[in-house]
């Protein structure tokens, strides 16, 4: 096995990031019957696959001949690879959620999941990919890329990839932080509306006529304020989604779908509150 330099590892990172992006995008495009770019970045890469590839190279490749029995070696690589990739996926999900205040994927609807971040189906997938990587893909890569492409050519390509990646990452992080701000504002508005609903349901109908009229006037004013703030937020959101952040919403529909479901609940709540305050219910 060839010795790898730091630039070789970086080169492999971009290669496996591209391979992972390509196959995941193809898979996610089957059901909607249209191309779905599953990349977090503008470029055709998913860094989580590049990270997983490096973890396999560093941790698994030295262990692929741990015994003289091929089947035992394959089973060991399957289990170890599944565990390592699960750790990478779990930590990536956790860090991205803390940084951007949003879930970029959620396996809560799948059996045997942990906090919706990893699940048994993907664990088996990672184990299979680990075996394919260690026993098939890496030897081919070693032979036809590292073995055939000159070191200077690989280094030039790596520096180009790094430069483009740095600008792409910076641009995407800025927009993702914008989405975090949107999500935070949405959550704050939702909490205010929910607290107001509790106030309405606990006060309307339990006062004297004079007190009731005064209370209804106060509640109407608060209702109009919240309704106005929420409508303004929705208009701002439409404008934001029509710009560069639209790409991130498309790549991770969970973000958009989650906000759409919450919006439907809030609109129904607004209608019910209006009826409650005006006495139509």
Secondary structure, DSSP 8 states (H G I E B T S, - for coil): -----HHHHHHHHHHHHHHHHHHHHHHHHHHHTS-----SSSSS--HHHHHHHHHIIIIIGGGTTSSS-HHHHHHHHHHHHHHHHHHHHHHHHHHHHHHHSS-S---TTSSSEETTTEEHHHHHHHHHHHHHIIIIIHHHHIIIIITTS-HHHHHHHHHHHHHHHHHHHHHHHHHHHHHHHHHHHHHHHHHHHHHHHHHHHHHTTSS-HHHHHHHHHHHHHHHHHHHHHHHHHHHHHHHHHTTTTHHHHHHTHHHHHHHHHHHHHHHHHHHHHHHHHHT--
